[in-house]
Amino acid sequence: MAAQQPTLLEGIRNTVTADLAAVDSTVRRELTSDVLLVNQVSDYIIGAGGKRLRPLLVLLAARAAGLAPLGAQVPGAVVIEFIHTATLLHDDVVDGSHQRRGRDTANEVWGNAASVLVGDFLYSRAFQLMVRLKNLRVMEIMADATNVIAEGEVLQLMNANDPETTEARYLDVIYRKTARLFESGAQIAAVLAGADARVERALADYGRHLGNAFQLVDDSLDYRGNPAERGKNVGDDLSEGKPTLPVIYALKHGSPAQRALLRSAIEEGGLSELGAVVQAIESAGGLEYTARLAQGEVDQALAALEPVPDTVHTEALRQLAGFAISRSY
């Protein structure tokens, strides 16, 4: 399946080729600053690439909702990309990360202070773009979303190194940190397209469930993914003491010895027992359980699309959900 994934994603992207090209040129234009360090750090983090799923989601949702090519969905997608990139810069500082997408993180190259401040620049530039859209509803959605994302960061910090973290607490964090931006991106796409309330709600629900599925898969890949494909090392979450769902499930269902091992690994962080931890998670069914929840979220995302007109872009949204669940990177 892994070999087919780039082809699948490329086929999805081909349905909005002109919009994607416009997003790329807008990103580079809007990153320009009179401050050299802002340009350097911004170019570095954006230039690292990535799947760009969030702006792609905005473009597809807008087209599915009836917006013509090269419309307001382009700056809308750039807003989502800038907010996402800002969260990455801040996340890497909070987590003390050294690698992202196979390269040194910005904080590793320029230091924590520069990364935080350039992240702030990207947040503020995103809101400048929103002002230019002259759509108060979009600003309301994104103002609420960025606040919820910030709360999610704090909640994740509170969960760090805590083996008592529950599944409910974990799911709350992934909604706030990840799924809310997917949800908001799809929702503003509908707003910009002038869609009715039923389609707007449908696309927002689709985005929320897609985001949840995406993060569940991501957290599963942390214990079984290929570092060369992901640009991240296996066990990065464990090294930071993050109790993600595969561990939380194994802590509840593993043997006493496995639970003791996992509890110690979360409390202390680090990778000294990574092999044993992965084995414990697998044997306790943590990865299988996480995969089932991810599939359930994808099923709900697909069901949410029922009110959306059936077009090539709606089909691309269905395929995007398939990619999210089957990806290996």
CORJO-V407877 format. One record per backbone hydrogen bond with DSSP energy under -0.5 kcal/mol. NH is the residue of the N-H (numbers start at 1). CO is the residue of the C=O. E is the energy in kcal/mol with one decimal. If there is no record, write none. Layout:
# CORJO-V407877
NH,CO,E ; NH,CO,E
This chain:
# CORJO-V407877
4,1,-0.9 ; 5,1,-1.2 ; 6,2,-0.7 ; 8,4,-2.4 ; 9,5,-2.9 ; 10,6,-2.4 ; 11,7,-2.3 ; 12,8,-1.9 ; 13,9,-2.4 ; 14,10,-2.0 ; 15,12,-1.4 ; 16,13,-2.1 ; 17,14,-0.8 ; 20,16,-2.6 ; 21,17,-2.2 ; 22,18,-2.0 ; 23,19,-2.4 ; 24,20,-2.4 ; 25,21,-2.1 ; 26,22,-2.2 ; 27,23,-2.8 ; 28,24,-1.9 ; 29,25,-2.1 ; 30,26,-2.9 ; 31,27,-1.1 ; 32,29,-1.2 ; 36,34,-0.7 ; 39,35,-1.7 ; 40,36,-2.5 ; 41,37,-2.6 ; 42,38,-2.5 ; 43,39,-2.6 ; 44,40,-1.8 ; 45,41,-2.5 ; 46,42,-2.6 ; 47,43,-2.3 ; 48,44,-0.6 ; 48,45,-0.5 ; 49,46,-1.7 ; 56,52,-1.7 ; 57,53,-2.6 ; 58,54,-1.8 ; 59,55,-2.2 ; 60,56,-2.6 ; 61,57,-2.8 ; 62,58,-2.4 ; 63,59,-2.1 ; 64,60,-2.7 ; 65,61,-1.8 ; 66,63,-1.3 ; 67,62,-2.7 ; 71,68,-0.8 ; 74,71,-1.7 ; 76,72,-1.8 ; 77,73,-2.5 ; 78,74,-1.9 ; 79,75,-2.3 ; 80,76,-1.7 ; 81,77,-2.2 ; 82,78,-2.7 ; 83,79,-2.3 ; 84,80,-2.4 ; 85,81,-2.6 ; 86,82,-2.4 ; 87,83,-2.0 ; 88,84,-1.8 ; 89,85,-2.2 ; 90,86,-2.2 ; 91,87,-3.0 ; 92,88,-2.5 ; 93,89,-1.1 ; 94,90,-2.5 ; 95,91,-3.2 ; 96,92,-0.8 ; 97,92,-1.8 ; 100,103,-2.7 ; 102,231,-2.2 ; 103,100,-1.9 ; 105,98,-1.6 ; 109,105,-1.5 ; 110,106,-3.4 ; 111,106,-0.6 ; 111,107,-0.8 ; 115,111,-1.6 ; 116,112,-2.5 ; 117,113,-2.3 ; 118,114,-2.5 ; 119,115,-2.0 ; 120,116,-2.0 ; 121,117,-1.9 ; 122,118,-2.3 ; 123,119,-2.1 ; 124,120,-2.5 ; 125,121,-2.5 ; 126,122,-2.1 ; 127,123,-1.7 ; 128,124,-1.8 ; 129,125,-2.2 ; 130,126,-1.9 ; 131,127,-2.1 ; 132,128,-1.6 ; 133,129,-1.1 ; 133,130,-0.6 ; 134,130,-0.6 ; 134,131,-1.4 ; 135,130,-0.6 ; 139,135,-1.8 ; 140,136,-2.4 ; 141,137,-2.4 ; 142,138,-2.5 ; 143,139,-2.5 ; 144,140,-2.2 ; 145,141,-2.2 ; 146,142,-2.6 ; 147,143,-1.5 ; 148,144,-2.2 ; 149,145,-2.6 ; 150,146,-2.0 ; 151,147,-2.0 ; 152,148,-2.2 ; 153,149,-2.0 ; 154,150,-1.8 ; 155,151,-2.6 ; 156,152,-2.5 ; 157,153,-1.9 ; 158,154,-2.1 ; 159,155,-1.7 ; 160,156,-1.2 ; 161,241,-3.5 ; 162,159,-2.0 ; 163,161,-0.6 ; 165,162,-1.6 ; 170,166,-2.2 ; 171,167,-2.8 ; 172,168,-1.9 ; 173,169,-1.9 ; 174,170,-2.4 ; 175,171,-1.8 ; 176,172,-2.2 ; 177,173,-3.3 ; 178,174,-1.8 ; 179,174,-2.4 ; 180,175,-2.7 ; 181,178,-0.7 ; 182,178,-1.3 ; 183,179,-3.0 ; 184,180,-2.7 ; 185,181,-2.4 ; 186,182,-2.2 ; 187,183,-2.1 ; 188,184,-2.8 ; 189,185,-1.5 ; 190,186,-1.6 ; 191,187,-2.2 ; 192,188,-3.0 ; 193,189,-1.5 ; 194,191,-1.4 ; 195,190,-2.5 ; 200,196,-2.5 ; 201,197,-2.5 ; 202,198,-2.0 ; 203,199,-2.7 ; 204,200,-2.2 ; 205,201,-2.7 ; 206,202,-2.5 ; 207,203,-2.6 ; 208,204,-2.3 ; 209,205,-2.5 ; 210,206,-2.7 ; 211,207,-2.5 ; 212,208,-2.3 ; 213,209,-2.5 ; 214,210,-2.8 ; 215,211,-2.2 ; 216,212,-2.4 ; 217,213,-2.5 ; 218,214,-2.3 ; 219,215,-2.6 ; 220,216,-1.7 ; 221,217,-2.7 ; 222,218,-1.0 ; 223,220,-1.9 ; 224,221,-0.9 ; 225,221,-3.2 ; 226,328,-0.7 ; 227,225,-0.7 ; 229,226,-0.9 ; 230,226,-2.6 ; 231,227,-2.5 ; 235,222,-2.9 ; 236,233,-1.4 ; 239,235,-2.6 ; 240,236,-1.1 ; 241,238,-1.8 ; 242,237,-2.7 ; 243,241,-0.6 ; 244,242,-1.5 ; 247,244,-0.8 ; 248,244,-2.5 ; 249,245,-2.9 ; 250,246,-1.6 ; 251,247,-2.7 ; 252,248,-1.1 ; 252,249,-0.5 ; 253,249,-2.1 ; 254,250,-2.4 ; 259,255,-2.9 ; 260,256,-2.1 ; 261,257,-2.1 ; 262,258,-2.7 ; 263,259,-2.5 ; 264,260,-2.1 ; 265,261,-2.2 ; 266,262,-2.3 ; 267,263,-2.4 ; 268,264,-2.4 ; 269,265,-2.1 ; 270,239,-1.1 ; 274,271,-1.6 ; 277,273,-2.6 ; 278,274,-2.9 ; 279,275,-2.1 ; 280,276,-2.3 ; 281,277,-2.6 ; 282,278,-2.5 ; 283,279,-2.7 ; 284,280,-1.9 ; 285,282,-1.1 ; 286,281,-2.6 ; 289,285,-2.4 ; 290,286,-1.9 ; 291,287,-2.2 ; 292,288,-2.1 ; 293,289,-2.1 ; 294,290,-2.3 ; 295,291,-2.5 ; 296,292,-2.1 ; 297,293,-2.0 ; 298,294,-2.2 ; 299,295,-2.6 ; 300,296,-1.9 ; 301,297,-2.2 ; 302,298,-2.6 ; 303,299,-2.1 ; 304,300,-1.9 ; 305,301,-0.7 ; 305,302,-0.9 ; 306,303,-1.6 ; 307,304,-0.7 ; 308,305,-1.9 ; 311,309,-1.2 ; 315,311,-2.2 ; 316,312,-1.6 ; 317,313,-1.7 ; 318,314,-1.8 ; 319,315,-2.4 ; 320,316,-2.3 ; 321,317,-1.8 ; 322,318,-1.7 ; 323,319,-2.4 ; 324,320,-2.4 ; 325,321,-1.6 ; 326,322,-1.6 ; 327,323,-1.6
